């Protein structure tokens, strides 16, 4: 069957559409459409086994999913992931306590028993699996399963195309949780991609005077109405007590280090597959505190979406059907493209 390359030939990632699925009387045996990454590349398969119900887990029918930079890095070899991709979603619970409700959910599947989990750090459970990223099939499929304790209902006021931003917005809210009672002064966000826009809005809504630096700020005039200043470069000699690196590139870290004030805080958000050499001496000389920041709490993210504190509508570039996910992935991989969504329709 012909193979359509994604991300260029050298990366060897390709899209193959399998033959139409057969009908089964037993619903648990009916295969589902799913976008699967295996050793031969990425494939939209029509014969992927339907997820089975099990105690403590909920089957969810995907409504809308988002493609993020982590998905693109996984396609390039990050984490050596194999299985169904995707972790940003809003869906309908098919069973469990929230059956029939629209839901979003945390992506880390923890054991709940180890000392890390008992200390409230289940997102760092050493034996965790991660939805669509590590040892757990993701949401680029008609259906998937997730621990019922990970799910939250979506408020009626938040539509699907806003709710799908809950996971990346939670990652932005994690910064506030990590820095705690930090003076609400000036802050710099490097990177005007999807995550950078959410981080900038989150910090601005929490009282920071935020400057967002990126390569495509000319299209982001609407961010100024959210209290965010825009710049195409860091002002010469400018130093910020709080800097957030969300460029998605190795080179962004060096720029972020130079822009962080002595005894300031540097938050790292990028996860990339490539390696990058950098001189870390300035971190010691300027006594800069470095915080790695990943996933975050969903409750404050949903609350911000419900209240309108965060705007996502103008962050959406395009919407594709699940059957056209190959085109969606290609679109999302182009430089400067905002959020690409996939709908299960």
TAZIDA-V814498 format. One line per field, one symbol per residue. burial: b if it has 9 or more other C-alpha atoms within 8 Angstrom, else e. A space follows every 10 residues. Layout:
burial=???
This chain:
burial=eeeebbeeee ebbbbbebee eeeeeeeebb bbbbbbbbee bbbbbbbbeb beeeeebbbb bbbbbbbbee bbbbbbbbee bbbbbbbbbb bbbbbbebbe bbbbbbebbb beeeebbbee bbbbbeebbb bbbbbbbbbb bbbbbbbbeb bebbeeebeb ebbbbbbbbb bbbbbbeeee eeeeebbbbb bbbbbbbbbb bbbbbeebbb bbbbebbeeb bebbebbbbb bbeeeeeeeb bbbbbbbbeb ebbbebbebb bebbbbbbbb ebbeeeeeee ebbeebbbbe eebebbbbeb bbebbbeebb eeeeebbebb bbeebbebbb bbbeeebbbb bbbbe
